Amino acid sequence: MAACNANHFPRKPSLIFDLDGTLIDTEKYYRVFWPKALAEFGFHMTDEQALSLRSLGRPFAPRKLQEWFGPGLDYQKVRARRREMMEGYLDQVGIDLKPGAVELLSWLQGHGIQTAIATATDEARASKYLGGLGLLPYFDHVICATQVKEGKPSPDIYRYACGQLGREPQECIAVEDSPNGVLSAYRAGCKVIMVPDQTQPDEELSRLLYARVDSLLDIREKVVAFSGTV
């Protein structure tokens, strides 16, 4: 394979997408229901703490909560309650797609560009969300954190996704909305495009990005710039 420079791939890149907060508008609900669940167990979670949990996978999320609230915190019980509350709410109100999601995925599919999901969400819920919103046909692979040793911000899930696509990390573009997701993709060696959801990237995080865009639709021009063609 010919070497590629920092800006262009020798062929079309593959795109790997985070799910919550990137393609579907669910990240904001974790921000609500983590504090609600913890309150039932007698703990107070700040909004800043809730934000820092975005896309944080195992074993990091349990460690972080016990660091904040003490080793006696039963992570599995709190997480189960958070899931119960959040899923019940989403079943009532439904899930919205992020603006431009279908248009971007249709464009990528139309240009023969491979796509995958790399999400901290488990297989059952990922399939439920993607299937219910009609997104499953757009993806070649759906990779969940339960399939790898460590979740985000470790690089495991992105490395595994690249392998499933048959690509080297430098041939893949990762699309993320949160700091932990950006770190995971960057550490795996992917080019990272951030579409901020709940917060904007700080200066340190910005240095890790290939691009920061306001909309999923803006990614089309970045894909063209990566490969020089579609």
Residue frames as a rotation matrix with the C-alpha (Angstrom) as fourth column:
MET 1
0.578 0.816 0.000 0.00
0.816 -0.578 0.000 0.00
0.000 0.000 -1.000 0.00
ALA 2
-0.124 -0.612 0.781 1.34
0.522 -0.710 -0.473 3.40
0.844 0.349 0.407 -0.89
ALA 3
-0.603 -0.159 -0.782 2.12
0.781 -0.318 -0.537 5.71
-0.164 -0.935 0.316 1.98
CYS 4
0.366 0.755 0.545 -0.34
0.745 -0.588 0.315 8.50
0.558 0.290 -0.778 2.63
ASN 5
-0.677 -0.598 0.429 0.49
0.255 -0.737 -0.626 11.99
0.690 -0.314 0.651 3.78
ALA 6
-0.921 0.253 -0.295 -1.17
0.261 -0.161 -0.952 13.83
-0.289 -0.954 0.082 6.64
ASN 7
-0.524 0.727 -0.443 -4.02
-0.590 -0.685 -0.427 15.11
-0.614 0.037 0.788 4.51
HIS 8
0.152 0.578 -0.802 -4.87
-0.980 0.196 -0.044 12.44
0.132 0.792 0.596 1.94
PHE 9
0.100 -0.041 0.994 -5.58
-0.324 0.944 0.072 8.72
-0.941 -0.329 0.082 1.91
PRO 10
-0.872 -0.461 -0.164 -4.69
-0.308 0.256 0.916 6.52
-0.380 0.850 -0.365 -1.07
ARG 11
-0.673 0.739 -0.027 -8.36
0.390 0.385 0.836 5.52
0.628 0.553 -0.548 -1.30
LYS 12
0.116 0.812 0.573 -11.69
-0.271 -0.529 0.804 6.45
0.956 -0.248 0.159 0.22
PRO 13
-0.825 -0.359 0.437 -11.60
-0.495 0.087 -0.864 6.59
0.272 -0.929 -0.249 4.02
SER 14
-0.235 0.774 -0.589 -13.94
0.611 0.588 0.530 4.59
0.756 -0.235 -0.611 6.20
LEU 15
-0.364 0.187 0.912 -16.03
-0.551 -0.833 -0.049 6.49
0.751 -0.520 0.406 8.75
ILE 16
-0.445 0.184 -0.876 -16.61
0.676 0.711 -0.194 5.32
0.587 -0.679 -0.441 12.29
PHE 17
-0.168 0.533 0.830 -19.35
-0.289 -0.831 0.475 7.05
0.942 -0.160 0.293 14.26
ASP 18
-0.991 0.130 -0.027 -20.07
0.042 0.116 -0.992 7.39
-0.126 -0.985 -0.120 17.93
LEU 19
-0.433 0.899 0.063 -23.81
0.720 0.304 0.624 6.99
0.542 0.315 -0.779 18.61
ASP 20
0.416 0.663 -0.623 -25.11
0.907 -0.349 0.234 8.92
-0.062 -0.662 -0.747 21.63
GLY 21
0.410 -0.181 -0.894 -24.80
0.229 -0.928 0.293 12.66
-0.883 -0.325 -0.339 21.10
THR 22
-0.678 -0.690 -0.253 -23.30
-0.139 -0.218 0.966 12.22
-0.722 0.690 0.052 17.65
LEU 23
-0.921 0.388 -0.034 -26.01
0.066 0.241 0.968 10.56
0.384 0.889 -0.247 15.56
ILE 24
0.053 0.969 -0.241 -28.85
0.617 0.158 0.771 10.44
0.785 -0.189 -0.590 18.07
ASP 25
-0.230 -0.094 0.969 -29.85
-0.353 -0.920 -0.173 13.16
0.907 -0.381 0.178 20.52
THR 26
0.655 0.472 -0.590 -29.56
0.259 0.593 0.763 11.12
0.710 -0.652 0.266 23.72
GLU 27
-0.341 -0.897 -0.280 -26.40
0.602 0.021 -0.799 12.38
0.723 -0.441 0.533 25.41
LYS 28
-0.509 0.181 0.842 -28.33
-0.460 -0.883 -0.088 15.16
0.728 -0.432 0.533 27.15
TYR 29
0.576 0.818 -0.011 -30.43
-0.458 0.334 0.823 12.57
0.677 -0.469 0.567 28.97
TYR 30
0.219 -0.603 -0.767 -27.41
0.707 0.640 -0.300 10.91
0.672 -0.477 0.566 30.59
ARG 31
-0.723 -0.497 0.480 -26.68
0.142 -0.786 -0.601 14.34
0.676 -0.367 0.639 31.99
VAL 32
-0.089 0.804 0.588 -30.14
-0.790 -0.417 0.449 14.29
0.606 -0.425 0.672 33.60
PHE 33
0.729 0.627 -0.275 -30.54
-0.398 0.715 0.574 10.70
0.557 -0.309 0.771 34.73
TRP 34
-0.146 -0.804 -0.576 -27.12
0.453 0.464 -0.762 9.97
0.880 -0.372 0.296 36.24
PRO 35
-0.839 -0.180 0.513 -27.73
-0.313 -0.611 -0.727 12.64
0.445 -0.771 0.456 38.93
LYS 36
0.110 0.964 0.240 -31.33
-0.898 -0.008 0.441 11.46
0.427 -0.264 0.865 39.41
ALA 37
0.568 0.064 -0.821 -30.26
0.037 0.994 0.103 7.85
0.822 -0.089 0.562 39.91
LEU 38
-0.468 -0.836 -0.287 -27.45
0.404 0.087 -0.911 8.77
0.786 -0.542 0.298 42.28
ALA 39
-0.542 0.331 0.773 -29.80
-0.670 -0.725 -0.159 10.96
0.507 -0.604 0.615 44.31
GLU 40
0.561 0.803 -0.201 -31.93
-0.552 0.543 0.632 7.90
0.617 -0.243 0.748 45.05
PHE 41
0.459 -0.490 -0.741 -28.85
0.602 0.785 -0.146 6.32
0.654 -0.379 0.655 46.63
GLY 42
0.812 -0.011 -0.583 -28.06
0.514 -0.461 0.724 9.44
-0.277 -0.887 -0.369 48.66
PHE 43
-0.268 -0.963 -0.011 -25.38
0.785 -0.225 0.578 10.99
-0.559 0.146 0.816 46.45
HIS 44
0.696 0.425 -0.579 -25.23
0.064 -0.839 -0.540 14.44
-0.715 0.339 -0.611 44.86
MET 45
-0.108 -0.695 0.711 -23.69
0.910 0.218 0.351 14.62
-0.399 0.685 0.609 41.39
THR 46
-0.102 0.001 -0.995 -22.79
-0.098 -0.995 0.009 17.99
-0.990 0.098 0.102 39.95
ASP 47
0.889 0.433 -0.150 -23.49
-0.147 -0.040 -0.988 18.91
-0.434 0.901 0.028 36.34
GLU 48
0.266 -0.882 -0.390 -19.74
-0.963 -0.226 -0.146 19.06
0.040 0.415 -0.909 35.71
GLN 49
-0.517 -0.420 0.746 -19.36
-0.529 0.842 0.107 15.50
-0.673 -0.339 -0.657 36.96
ALA 50
0.366 0.747 0.555 -22.23
0.103 0.560 -0.822 14.30
-0.925 0.358 0.128 34.80
LEU 51
0.834 -0.090 -0.545 -20.65
-0.533 -0.390 -0.751 15.90
-0.145 0.916 -0.373 31.74
SER 52
-0.130 -0.991 -0.043 -17.33
-0.983 0.124 0.138 14.21
-0.131 0.060 -0.990 32.40
LEU 53
-0.232 0.121 0.965 -19.02
-0.223 0.959 -0.174 10.80
-0.947 -0.255 -0.196 32.26
ARG 54
0.620 0.555 -0.554 -19.96
-0.637 -0.057 -0.769 11.18
-0.459 0.830 0.318 28.60
SER 55
0.702 -0.232 -0.673 -18.84
-0.457 0.578 -0.676 8.06
0.546 0.782 0.300 26.69
LEU 56
-0.260 -0.812 0.523 -16.75
-0.956 0.140 -0.259 6.95
0.137 -0.567 -0.812 29.67
GLY 57
0.398 0.403 -0.824 -16.58
-0.461 0.865 0.200 3.18
0.793 0.300 0.530 29.51
ARG 58
0.969 -0.095 0.227 -15.55
-0.148 0.513 0.845 0.40
-0.197 -0.853 0.484 31.81
PRO 59
0.009 0.201 -0.980 -13.47
0.930 0.359 0.082 0.13
0.369 -0.911 -0.183 33.92
PHE 60
-0.791 -0.514 0.332 -13.19
0.409 -0.848 -0.338 3.92
0.455 -0.132 0.881 34.06
ALA 61
-0.130 0.821 0.556 -16.78
-0.319 -0.566 0.760 4.86
0.939 -0.078 0.335 34.89
PRO 62
0.702 0.385 -0.600 -17.03
0.399 0.484 0.778 2.64
0.590 -0.786 0.186 37.98
ARG 63
-0.179 -0.863 -0.472 -13.64
0.963 -0.055 -0.265 3.90
0.203 -0.502 0.841 39.19
LYS 64
-0.718 -0.100 0.688 -14.64
0.165 -0.986 0.029 7.52
0.676 0.134 0.725 38.65
LEU 65
0.281 0.913 0.296 -17.91
-0.231 -0.234 0.944 7.21
0.931 -0.334 0.145 40.56
GLN 66
0.683 -0.075 -0.727 -16.23
0.648 0.521 0.555 5.45
0.337 -0.850 0.404 43.46
GLU 67
-0.498 -0.865 0.055 -13.51
0.789 -0.478 -0.386 8.09
0.360 -0.149 0.921 43.45
TRP 68
-0.520 0.371 0.769 -16.19
-0.181 -0.928 0.325 10.78
0.835 0.029 0.550 43.80
PHE 69
0.258 0.868 0.424 -18.60
-0.709 -0.128 0.693 9.05
0.656 -0.479 0.583 46.17
GLY 70
-0.054 -0.380 0.924 -16.54
-0.939 0.334 0.082 6.43
-0.340 -0.863 -0.374 47.98
PRO 71
-0.826 -0.407 -0.389 -15.71
-0.528 0.800 0.285 2.75
0.195 0.441 -0.876 47.52
GLY 72
-0.723 0.596 0.350 -19.03
0.096 0.588 -0.803 1.74
-0.684 -0.547 -0.482 49.02
LEU 73
-0.082 0.716 -0.693 -20.97
-0.824 -0.440 -0.358 2.97
-0.561 0.541 0.626 46.01
ASP 74
-0.190 0.111 0.975 -22.54
0.312 0.949 -0.047 0.05
-0.931 0.295 -0.215 44.15
TYR 75
-0.705 -0.196 -0.682 -21.93
-0.471 -0.591 0.656 1.08
-0.531 0.783 0.324 40.54
GLN 76
-0.947 0.320 -0.005 -23.98
0.213 0.642 0.736 -1.71
0.239 0.697 -0.677 39.00
LYS 77
-0.251 0.901 -0.354 -27.07
0.920 0.109 -0.375 -0.87
-0.299 -0.420 -0.857 41.06
VAL 78
-0.123 0.164 -0.979 -26.81
0.032 -0.985 -0.169 2.85
-0.992 -0.053 0.115 40.33
ARG 79
-0.856 -0.256 -0.449 -26.22
-0.423 -0.154 0.893 2.22
-0.298 0.954 0.024 36.62
ALA 80
-0.783 0.615 0.088 -29.16
0.604 0.720 0.343 -0.20
0.148 0.322 -0.935 36.45
ARG 81
-0.002 0.797 -0.603 -31.43
0.748 -0.399 -0.530 2.42
-0.663 -0.453 -0.596 38.03
ARG 82
-0.367 -0.202 -0.908 -30.15
-0.328 -0.885 0.329 5.11
-0.870 0.419 0.259 35.67
ARG 83
-0.995 -0.011 -0.099 -30.86
-0.096 0.377 0.921 2.83
0.027 0.926 -0.376 32.68
GLU 84
-0.487 0.871 -0.071 -34.34
0.867 0.472 -0.158 2.00
-0.104 -0.138 -0.985 33.98
MET 85
0.064 0.502 -0.862 -35.25
0.399 -0.805 -0.439 5.66
-0.915 -0.316 -0.252 34.44
MET 86
-0.492 -0.360 -0.793 -33.75
-0.481 -0.647 0.592 6.82
-0.726 0.672 0.145 31.17
GLU 87
-0.988 0.134 0.076 -35.16
0.143 0.618 0.774 3.99
0.057 0.775 -0.629 29.06
GLY 88
-0.263 0.949 -0.175 -38.61
0.887 0.166 -0.431 4.53
-0.380 -0.269 -0.885 30.53
TYR 89
0.046 0.211 -0.976 -38.43
0.004 -0.977 -0.211 8.20
-0.999 0.006 -0.046 29.65
LEU 90
-0.731 -0.410 -0.545 -37.16
-0.513 -0.195 0.836 7.58
-0.449 0.891 -0.068 26.12
ASP 91
-0.813 0.509 0.284 -39.89
0.578 0.766 0.283 5.01
-0.073 0.394 -0.916 25.51
GLN 92
0.111 0.894 -0.435 -42.38
0.733 -0.369 -0.571 7.78
-0.671 -0.255 -0.696 26.25
VAL 93
0.414 0.042 -0.909 -40.85
-0.187 -0.974 -0.130 10.72
-0.891 0.224 -0.395 24.40
GLY 94
0.921 -0.119 0.372 -38.92
0.387 0.398 -0.832 8.95
-0.049 0.910 0.412 21.64
ILE 95
0.050 -0.978 -0.202 -35.43
0.506 -0.149 0.849 9.62
-0.861 -0.145 0.488 20.32
ASP 96
0.902 0.196 -0.384 -34.51
-0.169 -0.659 -0.733 12.34
-0.397 0.726 -0.562 17.86
LEU 97
0.438 -0.778 0.451 -31.80
0.898 0.349 -0.269 12.07
0.052 0.523 0.851 15.25
LYS 98
-0.125 -0.557 -0.821 -29.11
0.357 -0.797 0.487 14.72
-0.926 -0.232 0.299 15.21
PRO 99
0.689 0.441 -0.575 -29.60
-0.296 -0.553 -0.779 17.17
-0.662 0.706 -0.251 12.32
GLY 100
0.296 -0.538 -0.790 -28.13
-0.955 -0.153 -0.253 15.91
0.015 0.829 -0.559 9.06
ALA 101
-0.228 -0.449 0.864 -27.63
-0.555 0.789 0.264 12.31
-0.800 -0.419 -0.429 10.22
VAL 102
0.397 0.452 0.799 -29.66
0.335 0.739 -0.584 10.59
-0.855 0.499 0.142 7.50
GLU 103
0.964 -0.041 -0.262 -28.46
-0.246 -0.507 -0.826 12.98
-0.099 0.861 -0.499 4.80
LEU 104
0.114 -0.993 -0.001 -24.81
-0.977 -0.113 0.180 12.34
-0.179 -0.019 -0.984 5.66
LEU 105
-0.277 -0.214 0.937 -25.21
-0.283 0.950 0.134 8.57
-0.918 -0.228 -0.324 5.94
SER 106
0.707 0.581 0.403 -27.10
0.259 0.318 -0.912 8.44
-0.658 0.749 0.074 2.64
TRP 107
0.782 -0.484 -0.394 -24.35
-0.623 -0.583 -0.521 10.46
0.022 0.653 -0.757 0.99
LEU 108
-0.203 -0.900 0.385 -21.65
-0.871 0.345 0.348 8.15
-0.446 -0.265 -0.855 2.33
GLN 109
-0.011 0.288 0.958 -23.54
0.084 0.955 -0.286 5.06
-0.996 0.077 -0.035 1.25
GLY 110
0.900 0.437 -0.010 -24.12
0.058 -0.143 -0.988 6.53
-0.433 0.888 -0.154 -2.19
HIS 111
0.553 -0.779 -0.295 -20.38
-0.799 -0.396 -0.452 7.05
0.236 0.486 -0.841 -2.58
GLY 112
0.665 -0.230 -0.711 -19.50
0.048 0.963 -0.266 3.53
0.746 0.143 0.651 -1.49
ILE 113
-0.303 -0.774 0.555 -17.85
-0.561 -0.327 -0.761 4.60
0.771 -0.542 -0.335 1.75
GLN 114
-0.190 0.147 -0.971 -17.71
0.539 0.842 0.022 2.03
0.821 -0.519 -0.240 4.56
THR 115
-0.110 0.182 0.977 -19.22
-0.674 -0.736 0.061 3.01
0.730 -0.652 0.204 7.89
ALA 116
-0.280 0.044 -0.959 -19.31
0.579 0.805 -0.132 1.58
0.766 -0.592 -0.251 11.39
ILE 117
0.662 0.442 0.606 -20.64
-0.322 -0.562 0.762 2.46
0.677 -0.699 -0.230 14.82
ALA 118
-0.382 -0.719 -0.581 -18.32
0.459 0.399 -0.794 2.51
0.802 -0.570 0.177 17.85
THR 119
0.138 0.650 0.748 -20.45
-0.419 -0.646 0.638 3.10
0.898 -0.401 0.183 20.91
ALA 120
-0.858 -0.363 0.363 -20.35
-0.450 0.190 -0.873 2.77
0.248 -0.912 -0.326 24.68
THR 121
0.058 0.966 0.251 -23.97
-0.981 0.102 -0.165 1.62
-0.185 -0.237 0.954 24.48
ASP 122
-0.483 -0.223 0.847 -24.54
-0.270 0.958 0.098 -2.13
-0.833 -0.182 -0.523 24.78
GLU 123
-0.996 -0.027 0.085 -25.62
0.068 0.389 0.919 -4.30
-0.058 0.921 -0.386 21.84
ALA 124
-0.369 0.929 0.025 -29.29
0.917 0.369 -0.151 -4.56
-0.150 -0.033 -0.988 22.81
ARG 125
0.302 0.501 -0.811 -29.86
0.415 -0.835 -0.361 -0.84
-0.858 -0.227 -0.461 23.16
ALA 126
-0.572 -0.559 -0.600 -27.69
-0.330 -0.512 0.793 0.05
-0.751 0.652 0.109 20.16
SER 127
-0.919 0.278 0.279 -29.75
0.391 0.565 0.726 -2.32
0.044 0.777 -0.628 17.99
LYS 128
-0.027 0.961 -0.277 -32.98
0.931 -0.077 -0.357 -0.93
-0.364 -0.267 -0.892 19.46
TYR 129
0.114 0.025 -0.993 -32.00
0.050 -0.999 -0.019 2.67
-0.992 -0.047 -0.115 18.78
LEU 130
-0.745 -0.509 -0.432 -30.53
-0.386 -0.199 0.901 2.10
-0.544 0.838 -0.048 15.32
GLY 131
-0.828 0.477 0.296 -33.32
0.561 0.689 0.458 -0.22
0.014 0.545 -0.838 14.23
GLY 132
0.027 0.914 -0.405 -36.08
0.840 -0.241 -0.486 1.99
-0.541 -0.327 -0.774 15.55
LEU 133
0.216 -0.023 -0.976 -34.68
-0.165 -0.986 -0.014 5.02
-0.962 0.164 -0.217 13.75
GLY 134
0.946 0.241 0.219 -34.02
0.137 0.313 -0.940 3.17
-0.295 0.918 0.263 10.50
LEU 135
0.546 -0.799 -0.251 -30.25
-0.820 -0.572 0.037 3.63
-0.173 0.185 -0.967 10.63
LEU 136
0.318 -0.468 0.825 -29.05
-0.179 0.825 0.537 0.01
-0.931 -0.318 0.179 10.68
PRO 137
0.774 0.006 0.633 -28.93
0.551 0.486 -0.679 -0.37
-0.312 0.874 0.372 6.86
TYR 138
0.895 -0.432 0.112 -26.36
-0.307 -0.778 -0.547 2.42
0.323 0.456 -0.829 6.66
PHE 139
0.298 -0.812 0.502 -23.69
-0.925 -0.116 0.363 0.58
-0.236 -0.572 -0.785 8.67
ASP 140
0.152 -0.379 -0.913 -21.35
-0.517 0.756 -0.400 -2.24
0.842 0.533 -0.081 7.76
HIS 141
-0.329 -0.296 -0.897 -20.58
0.588 0.679 -0.440 -2.96
0.739 -0.672 -0.049 11.43
VAL 142
0.554 0.429 0.713 -21.93
-0.390 -0.623 0.678 -2.00
0.735 -0.654 -0.178 14.83
ILE 143
-0.256 -0.756 -0.602 -19.25
0.432 0.467 -0.771 -2.23
0.865 -0.458 0.207 17.51
CYS 144
0.744 0.538 0.396 -20.16
-0.164 -0.428 0.889 -1.88
0.647 -0.727 -0.230 21.19
ALA 145
0.037 -0.799 0.600 -17.88
-0.885 -0.305 -0.352 -1.40
0.464 -0.518 -0.719 24.18
THR 146
0.515 0.228 0.827 -18.98
-0.676 0.700 0.228 -4.77
-0.527 -0.676 0.515 25.58
GLN 147
0.990 -0.142 -0.010 -17.05
0.097 0.723 -0.684 -6.39
0.104 0.676 0.729 22.69
VAL 148
0.228 -0.960 0.165 -13.66
0.018 -0.165 -0.986 -5.03
0.973 0.228 -0.020 23.79
LYS 149
-0.209 -0.416 -0.885 -11.57
0.834 0.397 -0.384 -5.13
0.511 -0.818 0.264 26.97
GLU 150
-0.520 -0.032 -0.854 -11.77
0.624 -0.696 -0.354 -1.46
-0.583 -0.717 0.382 27.85
GLY 151
0.498 0.783 0.373 -14.23
0.858 -0.383 -0.344 1.24
-0.126 0.491 -0.862 26.86
LYS 152
0.224 -0.343 0.912 -13.55
0.399 -0.822 -0.407 4.84
0.889 0.455 -0.047 25.90
PRO 153
0.748 -0.308 -0.588 -11.22
-0.590 -0.714 -0.377 6.71
-0.304 0.630 -0.715 26.38
SER 154
-0.160 -0.777 0.609 -9.05
-0.098 0.626 0.773 3.62
-0.982 0.064 -0.176 25.77
PRO 155
-0.400 -0.074 -0.913 -8.43
-0.858 -0.318 0.402 3.04
-0.321 0.945 0.064 22.05
ASP 156
-0.741 -0.040 0.670 -9.72
-0.028 0.999 0.028 -0.55
-0.671 0.003 -0.742 22.08
ILE 157
0.171 0.943 0.286 -13.10
0.335 0.218 -0.917 0.04
-0.927 0.253 -0.278 20.47
TYR 158
0.643 0.027 -0.766 -11.73
-0.598 -0.607 -0.523 2.11
-0.479 0.794 -0.374 17.58
ARG 159
-0.506 -0.852 -0.135 -8.89
-0.796 0.400 0.454 -0.32
-0.333 0.337 -0.881 16.93
TYR 160
-0.579 0.369 0.727 -11.41
0.220 0.929 -0.296 -3.15
-0.785 -0.011 -0.619 16.85
ALA 161
0.528 0.822 -0.213 -13.73
0.058 -0.285 -0.957 -1.22
-0.847 0.493 -0.198 14.54
CYS 162
0.188 -0.555 -0.810 -10.85
-0.918 -0.393 0.056 -0.51
-0.350 0.733 -0.583 12.14
GLY 163
-0.791 -0.522 0.318 -10.02
-0.423 0.843 0.333 -4.20
-0.442 0.129 -0.888 12.10
GLN 164
-0.154 0.829 0.537 -13.62
0.369 0.553 -0.747 -5.14
-0.916 0.083 -0.392 11.35
LEU 165
0.745 0.410 -0.526 -13.59
-0.245 -0.566 -0.787 -2.72
-0.620 0.715 -0.321 8.42
GLY 166
0.576 -0.609 0.546 -10.27
0.781 0.608 -0.146 -4.11
-0.243 0.510 0.825 7.20
ARG 167
0.667 -0.296 0.684 -8.60
0.180 -0.826 -0.534 -0.72
0.723 0.479 -0.498 7.44
GLU 168
-0.421 -0.809 -0.410 -5.61
0.804 -0.124 -0.582 0.82
0.420 -0.574 0.703 9.17
PRO 169
0.116 0.514 -0.850 -6.56
0.861 -0.479 -0.172 3.48
-0.496 -0.712 -0.498 11.75
GLN 170
-0.556 -0.407 -0.725 -4.98
0.083 -0.895 0.439 6.23
-0.827 0.184 0.531 9.67
GLU 171
-0.946 0.285 0.156 -7.39
0.173 0.037 0.984 5.33
0.275 0.958 -0.084 6.87
CYS 172
-0.140 0.944 -0.300 -10.40
0.899 0.248 0.361 5.94
0.415 -0.219 -0.883 9.11
ILE 173
-0.641 0.116 0.758 -12.24
-0.242 -0.969 -0.057 9.06
0.728 -0.220 0.649 10.16
ALA 174
-0.536 0.475 -0.698 -13.85
0.832 0.434 -0.345 8.95
0.139 -0.766 -0.628 13.60
VAL 175
-0.331 0.533 0.779 -16.84
-0.062 -0.836 0.546 11.19
0.942 0.132 0.309 14.28
GLU 176
-0.377 0.062 -0.924 -17.30
0.873 0.357 -0.332 12.07
0.310 -0.932 -0.189 17.95
ASP 177
0.382 0.576 0.723 -19.10
0.220 -0.816 0.534 14.57
0.898 -0.045 -0.439 20.16
SER 178
0.986 0.087 0.142 -17.39
-0.122 -0.197 0.973 14.17
0.113 -0.977 -0.184 23.55
PRO 179
0.313 -0.937 0.153 -13.87
-0.946 -0.322 -0.037 14.41
0.084 -0.133 -0.988 25.02
ASN 180
-0.008 -0.326 0.945 -13.68
-0.495 0.823 0.280 10.75
-0.869 -0.466 -0.168 26.05
GLY 181
0.746 0.339 0.572 -14.71
0.308 0.586 -0.750 9.67
-0.590 0.736 0.333 22.58
VAL 182
0.861 -0.490 -0.139 -12.19
-0.430 -0.554 -0.713 11.97
0.272 0.674 -0.687 20.93
LEU 183
0.083 -0.873 0.480 -9.42
-0.948 0.080 0.308 10.59
-0.307 -0.481 -0.821 23.13
SER 184
0.266 0.090 0.960 -10.35
-0.081 0.994 -0.071 7.01
-0.960 -0.059 0.272 22.27
ALA 185
0.923 0.163 0.349 -10.30
0.322 0.174 -0.931 7.60
-0.212 0.971 0.108 18.53
TYR 186
0.707 -0.707 -0.002 -7.14
-0.651 -0.650 -0.391 9.72
0.275 0.278 -0.920 18.61
ARG 187
0.056 -0.699 0.713 -5.27
-0.811 0.384 0.441 7.15
-0.582 -0.603 -0.546 20.68
ALA 188
0.480 0.189 0.857 -6.27
0.212 0.923 -0.322 4.47
-0.851 0.336 0.402 18.18
GLY 189
-0.607 -0.791 0.073 -4.66
0.327 -0.164 0.931 6.50
-0.724 0.589 0.358 15.39
CYS 190
0.064 0.720 0.691 -7.82
0.996 -0.002 -0.090 7.65
-0.064 0.694 -0.717 13.62
LYS 191
-0.884 -0.108 0.455 -8.39
0.196 -0.969 0.150 11.13
0.424 0.222 0.878 12.25
VAL 192
-0.439 0.721 -0.535 -11.02
0.856 0.155 -0.493 12.71
-0.273 -0.675 -0.686 14.48
ILE 193
-0.639 0.406 0.653 -13.81
0.053 -0.824 0.564 15.06
0.767 0.395 0.505 13.50
MET 194
-0.779 0.369 -0.506 -15.71
0.569 0.078 -0.819 16.47
-0.263 -0.926 -0.271 16.45
VAL 195
-0.313 0.785 0.534 -19.31
0.151 -0.514 0.845 17.62
0.938 0.345 0.043 16.25
PRO 196
-0.980 -0.186 0.065 -19.69
-0.037 -0.149 -0.988 19.11
0.194 -0.971 0.139 19.75
ASP 197
-0.172 0.959 -0.225 -22.90
0.544 0.283 0.790 18.31
0.821 0.014 -0.571 21.58
GLN 198
0.664 0.506 -0.551 -23.03
0.715 -0.212 0.667 19.37
0.220 -0.836 -0.502 25.22
THR 199
0.603 -0.546 -0.582 -19.73
0.086 -0.680 0.728 21.27
-0.793 -0.489 -0.364 25.40
GLN 200
0.889 -0.398 -0.227 -17.15
-0.361 -0.301 -0.883 22.77
0.283 0.867 -0.411 23.07
PRO 201
0.567 -0.755 -0.329 -13.60
0.737 0.643 -0.206 21.36
0.367 -0.125 0.922 22.92
ASP 202
0.819 -0.396 -0.416 -11.01
0.002 -0.721 0.693 23.15
-0.574 -0.568 -0.590 25.01
GLU 203
0.511 -0.672 -0.536 -7.62
-0.856 -0.454 -0.247 24.14
-0.078 0.585 -0.807 23.65
GLU 204
-0.438 -0.723 0.535 -5.97
-0.681 0.655 0.328 20.86
-0.587 -0.221 -0.779 24.62
LEU 205
0.014 0.529 0.848 -8.66
0.264 0.816 -0.514 18.71
-0.964 0.231 -0.129 23.04
SER 206
0.825 0.347 -0.447 -8.75
-0.261 -0.468 -0.844 20.89
-0.502 0.813 -0.295 19.93
ARG 207
-0.009 -0.933 -0.359 -5.12
-0.941 -0.114 0.320 20.00
-0.339 0.340 -0.877 19.23
LEU 208
-0.594 -0.184 0.783 -6.15
-0.128 0.983 0.133 16.35
-0.794 -0.021 -0.607 18.79
LEU 209
0.362 0.906 0.218 -8.79
0.176 0.164 -0.971 17.08
-0.915 0.390 -0.100 16.17
TYR 210
-0.585 -0.360 0.726 -8.51
0.776 0.010 0.630 16.94
-0.234 0.933 0.274 12.41
ALA 211
-0.700 0.434 0.567 -11.57
0.022 -0.781 0.625 19.16
0.714 0.450 0.537 12.34
ARG 212
-0.694 0.645 -0.322 -14.36
0.409 -0.015 -0.912 20.58
-0.593 -0.764 -0.254 14.44
VAL 213
-0.829 0.471 0.303 -17.65
0.172 -0.302 0.938 21.11
0.533 0.829 0.170 12.63
ASP 214
-0.735 0.618 0.280 -21.02
-0.652 -0.527 -0.545 22.55
-0.189 -0.583 0.790 13.57
SER 215
0.367 0.930 0.000 -23.12
-0.830 0.328 -0.451 19.99
-0.420 0.166 0.892 11.71
LEU 216
0.089 -0.254 0.963 -22.92
0.141 0.960 0.241 16.41
-0.986 0.115 0.121 10.50
LEU 217
0.875 0.309 0.373 -23.52
0.398 -0.017 -0.917 17.75
-0.278 0.951 -0.138 7.00
ASP 218
0.710 -0.669 -0.220 -20.23
-0.691 -0.722 -0.036 19.65
-0.134 0.177 -0.975 7.18
ILE 219
0.150 -0.674 0.723 -18.42
-0.265 0.677 0.686 16.30
-0.952 -0.295 -0.077 7.28
ARG 220
0.806 0.201 0.557 -19.00
0.423 0.464 -0.778 15.71
-0.415 0.863 0.289 3.58
GLU 221
0.861 -0.505 0.067 -16.45
-0.307 -0.619 -0.723 18.32
0.406 0.602 -0.688 2.56
LYS 222
0.258 -0.783 0.565 -13.97
-0.887 0.040 0.461 16.92
-0.383 -0.620 -0.684 5.09
VAL 223
0.434 -0.040 0.900 -14.29
0.134 0.991 -0.020 13.46
-0.891 0.129 0.435 3.55
VAL 224
0.939 -0.084 0.332 -13.54
0.323 -0.108 -0.940 14.91
0.115 0.991 -0.074 0.14
ALA 225
0.636 -0.736 0.235 -10.56
-0.722 -0.674 -0.157 16.78
0.274 -0.069 -0.959 1.57
PHE 226
0.362 -0.481 0.798 -9.20
-0.519 0.607 0.602 13.61
-0.774 -0.632 -0.030 3.19
SER 227
0.216 -0.190 0.958 -9.17
0.455 0.888 0.073 11.52
-0.864 0.420 0.278 0.05
GLY 228
-0.701 -0.440 -0.561 -9.04
-0.218 -0.616 0.757 14.17
-0.679 0.653 0.336 -2.63
THR 229
-0.652 0.552 -0.519 -12.02
-0.568 0.097 0.817 12.48
0.502 0.828 0.250 -4.25
VAL 230
-0.346 0.574 0.742 -15.17
-0.542 0.523 -0.657 10.50
-0.766 -0.630 0.131 -3.54
